[in-house]
C-alpha cells in the first residue's frame, strides 16, 4: 500500500471491527446522524457498552498509526462517522505536531 498508493493500512482484528462497525456505528451512530433515534434510552446505554469501547479502540488504532507516521505536509482524510473520534485523538496527542493543519 505504501509503495503503490502512498497509503498505510491499519489492521483491525475482525472481532473488534465487527463490534465497532456493526454494533456501535450502525446501531447508535447511524440512527443518531440520520434523525432516527427511536430507542434513545437504549442508545445511552451503548456509550457504556463493549461495542462503544471497541469503537474507541478502533479509532485509537487509526490515531496511533497516523501519529507514528505523520510527516509535515501529509493530508489525513477522515471520510465517515466510523472514525469521528480520530481527529480529536490525533490533535490532542503530545506526539502529534500541534501546528499540523486542521481542515
KOLLO-689577 format. One record per residue: residue number from 1; residue in three letters; x, y, z of N, C-alpha, C, O in turn. Coordinates in steps of 0.001 Angstrom, whole numbers, padded with zeros to 6 digits. Layout:
% KOLLO-689577
+-----+------+---------+---------+---------+---------+---------+---------+---------+---------+---------+---------+---------+---------+
| pos | code |      nu |      nv |      nw |     cau |     cav |     caw |      cu |      cv |      cw |      ou |      ov |      ow |
+-----+------+---------+---------+---------+---------+---------+---------+---------+---------+---------+---------+---------+---------+
| NUM |  ALA |       X |       Y |       Z |       X |       Y |       Z |       X |       Y |       Z |       X |       Y |       Z |
...
+-----+------+---------+---------+---------+---------+---------+---------+---------+---------+---------+---------+---------+---------+
***
This chain:
% KOLLO-689577
+-----+------+---------+---------+---------+---------+---------+---------+---------+---------+---------+---------+---------+---------+
| pos | code |      nu |      nv |      nw |     cau |     cav |     caw |      cu |      cv |      cw |      ou |      ov |      ow |
+-----+------+---------+---------+---------+---------+---------+---------+---------+---------+---------+---------+---------+---------+
|   1 |  UNK |  000820 | -001187 |  000000 |  000000 |  000000 |  000000 |  000870 |  001260 |  000000 |  000560 |  002231 | -000691 |
|   2 |  UNK |  001939 |  001244 |  000762 |  002769 |  002439 |  000855 |  003421 |  002757 | -000481 |  003412 |  003909 | -000914 |
|   3 |  UNK |  003986 |  001755 | -001138 |  004649 |  001992 | -002412 |  003649 |  002273 | -003535 |  003855 |  003192 | -004326 |
|   4 |  UNK |  002582 |  001500 | -003611 |  001653 |  001618 | -004730 |  000660 |  002767 | -004586 |  000293 |  003394 | -005580 |
|   5 |  UNK |  000230 |  003044 | -003378 | -000840 |  004027 | -003191 | -000469 |  005165 | -002250 | -001300 |  006030 | -001975 |
|   6 |  UNK |  000764 |  005180 | -001750 |  001203 |  006200 | -000800 |  000260 |  006250 |  000410 | -000100 |  007323 |  000894 |
|   7 |  UNK | -000128 |  005060 |  000883 | -001062 |  004938 |  001998 | -000590 |  003851 |  002957 |  000090 |  002905 |  002559 |
|   8 |  UNK | -000959 |  004001 |  004224 | -000645 |  002994 |  005237 | -001917 |  002277 |  005657 | -002894 |  002938 |  006010 |
|   9 |  UNK | -001941 |  000968 |  005633 | -003121 |  000251 |  006138 | -003120 |  000238 |  007664 | -002069 |  000303 |  008302 |
|  10 |  UNK | -004296 |  000155 |  008218 | -004457 | -000032 |  009653 | -005210 | -001343 |  009808 | -006368 | -001456 |  009406 |
|  11 |  UNK | -004546 | -002331 |  010394 | -005126 | -003670 |  010517 | -005928 | -003755 |  011801 | -005404 | -003511 |  012888 |
|  12 |  UNK | -007195 | -004100 |  011672 | -008096 | -004215 |  012813 | -008529 | -005680 |  012929 | -008988 | -006258 |  011944 |
|  13 |  UNK | -008393 | -006291 |  014114 | -008883 | -007662 |  014280 | -010377 | -007749 |  013946 | -011138 | -006834 |  014263 |
|  14 |  UNK | -010792 | -008836 |  013312 | -012167 | -008990 |  012850 | -013203 | -008753 |  013946 | -014178 | -008035 |  013724 |
|  15 |  UNK | -013012 | -009335 |  015107 | -014000 | -009209 |  016186 | -014115 | -007758 |  016651 | -015214 | -007276 |  016924 |
|  16 |  UNK | -012992 | -007071 |  016738 | -013003 | -005668 |  017159 | -013724 | -004810 |  016118 | -014529 | -003945 |  016464 |
|  17 |  UNK | -013428 | -005057 |  014846 | -014064 | -004299 |  013771 | -015572 | -004557 |  013736 | -016362 | -003620 |  013618 |
|  18 |  UNK | -015965 | -005821 |  013838 | -017391 | -006161 |  013774 | -018165 | -005511 |  014910 | -019260 | -004990 |  014695 |
|  19 |  UNK | -017611 | -005534 |  016113 | -018295 | -004924 |  017249 | -018405 | -003418 |  017066 | -019462 | -002833 |  017301 |
|  20 |  UNK | -017330 | -002801 |  016653 | -017309 | -001358 |  016422 | -018269 | -000975 |  015311 | -019119 | -000104 |  015490 |
|  21 |  UNK | -018135 | -001622 |  014169 | -018864 | -001240 |  012959 | -020323 | -001676 |  012992 | -021220 | -000853 |  012811 |
|  22 |  UNK | -020566 | -002961 |  013222 | -021928 | -003487 |  013149 | -022775 | -003085 |  014360 | -023955 | -002760 |  014221 |
|  23 |  UNK | -022170 | -003109 |  015533 | -022960 | -002867 |  016729 | -023031 | -001388 |  017104 | -024121 | -000864 |  017333 |
|  24 |  UNK | -021891 | -000713 |  017169 | -021940 |  000684 |  017610 | -022241 |  001651 |  016467 | -023165 |  002457 |  016576 |
|  25 |  UNK | -021492 |  001586 |  015389 | -021695 |  002540 |  014293 | -023084 |  002420 |  013683 | -023756 |  003428 |  013461 |
|  26 |  UNK | -023512 |  001214 |  013415 | -024800 |  001037 |  012740 | -026002 |  001098 |  013666 | -027090 |  001478 |  013234 |
|  27 |  UNK | -025830 |  000733 |  014930 | -026975 |  000721 |  015837 | -027108 |  002011 |  016647 | -028185 |  002309 |  017162 |
|  28 |  UNK | -026021 |  002778 |  016761 | -026074 |  004013 |  017550 | -025794 |  005230 |  016673 | -026647 |  006108 |  016546 |
|  29 |  UNK | -024613 |  005292 |  016069 | -024244 |  006494 |  015324 | -025100 |  006728 |  014087 | -025571 |  007844 |  013866 |
|  30 |  UNK | -025305 |  005704 |  013288 | -026081 |  005910 |  012063 | -027477 |  006452 |  012384 | -027891 |  007438 |  011775 |
|  31 |  UNK | -028217 |  005845 |  013316 | -029535 |  006405 |  013640 | -029455 |  007847 |  014168 | -030283 |  008685 |  013809 |
|  32 |  UNK | -028468 |  008134 |  015013 | -028334 |  009498 |  015545 | -028078 |  010504 |  014432 | -028656 |  011591 |  014433 |
|  33 |  UNK | -027231 |  010156 |  013499 | -026861 |  011073 |  012427 | -027919 |  011154 |  011331 | -027831 |  012003 |  010445 |
|  34 |  UNK | -028902 |  010289 |  011388 | -029974 |  010313 |  010393 | -031335 |  010553 |  011057 | -032374 |  010192 |  010504 |
|  35 |  UNK | -031318 |  011164 |  012241 | -032534 |  011557 |  012942 | -033510 |  010400 |  013127 | -034719 |  010575 |  012973 |
|  36 |  UNK | -033001 |  009244 |  013450 | -033842 |  008058 |  013634 | -033544 |  007421 |  014976 | -033138 |  006260 |  015036 |
|  37 |  UNK | -033739 |  008165 |  016051 | -033380 |  007692 |  017387 | -034638 |  007224 |  018110 | -035144 |  007912 |  018997 |
|  38 |  UNK | -035133 |  006066 |  017731 | -036368 |  005573 |  018342 | -036148 |  005044 |  019753 | -037038 |  005177 |  020594 |
|  39 |  UNK | -035003 |  004454 |  020039 | -034736 |  003876 |  021354 | -033707 |  004675 |  022120 | -032677 |  004128 |  022513 |
|  40 |  UNK | -033954 |  005950 |  022344 | -032965 |  006825 |  022973 | -032406 |  006289 |  024292 | -031191 |  006346 |  024484 |
|  41 |  UNK | -033236 |  005767 |  025218 | -032640 |  005223 |  026447 | -031669 |  004077 |  026150 | -030616 |  003978 |  026778 |
|  42 |  UNK | -032019 |  003217 |  025200 | -031118 |  002132 |  024813 | -029828 |  002703 |  024235 | -028744 |  002184 |  024501 |
|  43 |  UNK | -029941 |  003766 |  023446 | -028782 |  004399 |  022835 | -027812 |  004887 |  023908 | -026601 |  004720 |  023767 |
|  44 |  UNK | -028328 |  005484 |  024972 | -027468 |  005995 |  026041 | -026637 |  004874 |  026668 | -025478 |  005080 |  027028 |
|  45 |  UNK | -027239 |  003683 |  026794 | -026519 |  002564 |  027389 | -025337 |  002117 |  026527 | -024364 |  001568 |  027044 |
|  46 |  UNK | -025419 |  002349 |  025219 | -024358 |  001918 |  024329 | -023023 |  002590 |  024654 | -021967 |  002005 |  024415 |
|  47 |  UNK | -023056 |  003798 |  025190 | -021808 |  004503 |  025486 | -021052 |  003888 |  026656 | -019906 |  004256 |  026916 |
|  48 |  UNK | -021670 |  002977 |  027348 | -021000 |  002237 |  028414 | -020771 |  000785 |  028020 | -020315 | -000016 |  028835 |
|  49 |  UNK | -021082 |  000446 |  026784 | -021066 | -000941 |  026341 | -019736 | -001360 |  025736 | -018872 | -000529 |  025456 |
|  50 |  UNK | -019592 | -002658 |  025541 | -018415 | -003217 |  024868 | -018294 | -002709 |  023429 | -017180 | -002403 |  023004 |
|  51 |  UNK | -019392 | -002602 |  022649 | -019251 | -002079 |  021291 | -018687 | -000657 |  021258 | -017888 | -000333 |  020379 |
|  52 |  UNK | -019095 |  000198 |  022208 | -018530 |  001552 |  022239 | -017041 |  001505 |  022555 | -016251 |  002244 |  021967 |
|  53 |  UNK | -016663 |  000639 |  023480 | -015237 |  000512 |  023810 | -014451 |  000040 |  022587 | -013312 |  000463 |  022389 |
|  54 |  UNK | -015040 | -000825 |  021769 | -014386 | -001267 |  020523 | -014310 | -000109 |  019536 | -013315 |  000033 |  018825 |
|  55 |  UNK | -015350 |  000719 |  019485 | -015350 |  001900 |  018628 | -014195 |  002829 |  019005 | -013475 |  003315 |  018133 |
|  56 |  UNK | -014022 |  003069 |  020287 | -012915 |  003898 |  020764 | -011582 |  003236 |  020409 | -010656 |  003912 |  019959 |
|  57 |  UNK | -011479 |  001927 |  020607 | -010238 |  001198 |  020320 | -009888 |  001256 |  018837 | -008720 |  001424 |  018489 |
|  58 |  UNK | -010878 |  001120 |  017961 | -010613 |  001186 |  016525 | -010145 |  002592 |  016150 | -009191 |  002742 |  015388 |
|  59 |  UNK | -010804 |  003615 |  016676 | -010363 |  004981 |  016416 | -008944 |  005203 |  016933 | -008144 |  005884 |  016290 |
|  60 |  UNK | -008633 |  004630 |  018093 | -007294 |  004760 |  018685 | -006243 |  004099 |  017798 | -005150 |  004640 |  017635 |
|  61 |  UNK | -006553 |  002950 |  017228 | -005607 |  002266 |  016330 | -005256 |  003154 |  015140 | -004086 |  003292 |  014782 |
|  62 |  UNK | -006282 |  003759 |  014528 | -006032 |  004664 |  013413 | -005211 |  005865 |  013864 | -004259 |  006257 |  013189 |
|  63 |  UNK | -005574 |  006447 |  014997 | -004836 |  007601 |  015513 | -003373 |  007249 |  015771 | -002479 |  008021 |  015427 |
|  64 |  UNK | -003130 |  006099 |  016370 | -001752 |  005694 |  016670 | -000915 |  005546 |  015394 |  000247 |  005951 |  015361 |
|  65 |  UNK | -001509 |  004964 |  014342 | -000781 |  004807 |  013076 | -000493 |  006169 |  012462 |  000609 |  006410 |  011969 |
|  66 |  UNK | -001473 |  007057 |  012491 | -001268 |  008390 |  011929 | -000203 |  009138 |  012710 |  000705 |  009722 |  012118 |
|  67 |  UNK | -000302 |  009128 |  014018 |  000650 |  009849 |  014861 |  002064 |  009321 |  014649 |  003006 |  010109 |  014575 |
|  68 |  UNK |  002228 |  008026 |  014552 |  003560 |  007420 |  014391 |  004162 |  007691 |  013012 |  005383 |  007661 |  012859 |
|  69 |  UNK |  003329 |  007953 |  012012 |  003840 |  008065 |  010644 |  003664 |  009440 |  010015 |  004142 |  009663 |  008904 |
|  70 |  UNK |  003004 |  010352 |  010679 |  002732 |  011673 |  010111 |  004028 |  012421 |  009819 |  004953 |  012446 |  010630 |
|  71 |  UNK |  004064 |  013021 |  008648 |  005174 |  013896 |  008266 |  004584 |  015217 |  007798 |  003492 |  015252 |  007230 |
|  72 |  UNK |  005296 |  016280 |  008034 |  004804 |  017594 |  007637 |  004385 |  017583 |  006167 |  005117 |  017102 |  005302 |
|  73 |  UNK |  003209 |  018116 |  005906 |  002686 |  018148 |  004553 |  001724 |  017020 |  004239 |  001012 |  017081 |  003237 |
|  74 |  UNK |  001686 |  015978 |  005084 |  000752 |  014879 |  004860 | -000687 |  015373 |  005013 | -000962 |  016300 |  005775 |
|  75 |  UNK | -001578 |  014750 |  004292 | -003003 |  015037 |  004413 | -003662 |  013817 |  005047 | -003531 |  012700 |  004547 |
|  76 |  UNK | -004363 |  014038 |  006142 | -005106 |  012979 |  006818 | -006575 |  013210 |  006502 | -007147 |  014229 |  006890 |
|  77 |  UNK | -007182 |  012270 |  005801 | -008570 |  012406 |  005370 | -009426 |  011438 |  006173 | -009270 |  010222 |  006058 |
|  78 |  UNK | -010322 |  011971 |  006980 | -011259 |  011149 |  007736 | -012588 |  011252 |  007003 | -013184 |  012326 |  006929 |
|  79 |  UNK | -013045 |  010135 |  006467 | -014122 |  010165 |  005497 | -015520 |  009875 |  006037 | -016495 |  010180 |  005350 |
|  80 |  UNK | -015664 |  009314 |  007207 | -017004 |  008904 |  007606 | -017132 |  008891 |  009129 | -016154 |  009068 |  009856 |
|  81 |  UNK | -018357 |  008679 |  009588 | -018649 |  008721 |  011020 | -018024 |  007574 |  011797 | -018000 |  007606 |  013027 |
|  82 |  UNK | -017524 |  006572 |  011111 | -016897 |  005439 |  011797 | -015627 |  005853 |  012541 | -015164 |  005145 |  013435 |
|  83 |  UNK | -015073 |  006999 |  012168 | -013838 |  007477 |  012794 | -014010 |  008897 |  013340 | -013103 |  009720 |  013214 |
|  84 |  UNK | -015144 |  009185 |  013933 | -015389 |  010549 |  014426 | -014495 |  010945 |  015596 | -014297 |  012137 |  015833 |
|  85 |  UNK | -013961 |  009997 |  016318 | -013093 |  010324 |  017449 | -011652 |  010596 |  017020 | -010876 |  011197 |  017763 |
|  86 |  UNK | -011310 |  010152 |  015827 | -009927 |  010202 |  015343 | -009303 |  011597 |  015341 | -008201 |  011746 |  015869 |
|  87 |  UNK | -009939 |  012625 |  014781 | -009274 |  013933 |  014747 | -008892 |  014455 |  016135 | -007787 |  014960 |  016335 |
|  88 |  UNK | -009816 |  014327 |  017086 | -009509 |  014790 |  018442 | -008380 |  013980 |  019054 | -007520 |  014535 |  019738 |
|  89 |  UNK | -008372 |  012680 |  018817 | -007318 |  011820 |  019365 | -005947 |  012218 |  018826 | -004982 |  012317 |  019584 |
|  90 |  UNK | -005864 |  012446 |  017522 | -004549 |  012770 |  016968 | -004104 |  014166 |  017381 | -002935 |  014362 |  017715 |
|  91 |  UNK | -005008 |  015137 |  017365 | -004594 |  016505 |  017683 | -004366 |  016728 |  019181 | -003710 |  017700 |  019557 |
|  92 |  UNK | -004879 |  015873 |  020023 | -004633 |  016011 |  021459 | -003393 |  015244 |  021905 | -002985 |  015342 |  023063 |
|  93 |  UNK | -002795 |  014485 |  020996 | -001600 |  013718 |  021354 | -000376 |  014623 |  021429 | -000157 |  015442 |  020537 |
|  94 |  UNK |  000423 |  014484 |  022486 |  001658 |  015272 |  022558 |  002668 |  014873 |  021476 |  003614 |  015615 |  021210 |
|  95 |  UNK |  002473 |  013712 |  020854 |  003382 |  013246 |  019814 |  002973 |  013702 |  018413 |  003673 |  013419 |  017441 |
|  96 |  UNK |  001850 |  014402 |  018305 |  001387 |  014887 |  017009 |  001692 |  016376 |  016926 |  001421 |  017109 |  017878 |
|  97 |  UNK |  002250 |  016842 |  015808 |  002614 |  018260 |  015714 |  001407 |  019179 |  015946 |  000378 |  019047 |  015283 |
|  98 |  UNK |  001546 |  020083 |  016870 |  000432 |  020982 |  017206 |  000157 |  021995 |  016096 | -000919 |  022590 |  016052 |
|  99 |  UNK |  001115 |  022191 |  015211 |  000925 |  023118 |  014108 |  000410 |  022436 |  012844 |  000331 |  023066 |  011789 |
| 100 |  UNK |  000059 |  021154 |  012942 | -000476 |  020435 |  011779 | -001812 |  021083 |  011394 | -002621 |  021404 |  012265 |
| 101 |  UNK | -002039 |  021272 |  010098 | -003286 |  021917 |  009674 | -004527 |  021094 |  010027 | -004501 |  019863 |  010026 |
| 102 |  UNK | -005594 |  021799 |  010322 | -006900 |  021177 |  010601 | -007883 |  021709 |  009569 | -008064 |  022915 |  009405 |
| 103 |  UNK | -008492 |  020790 |  008902 | -009431 |  021205 |  007856 | -010827 |  020827 |  008276 | -011783 |  021082 |  007543 |
+-----+------+---------+---------+---------+---------+---------+---------+---------+---------+---------+---------+---------+---------+
***
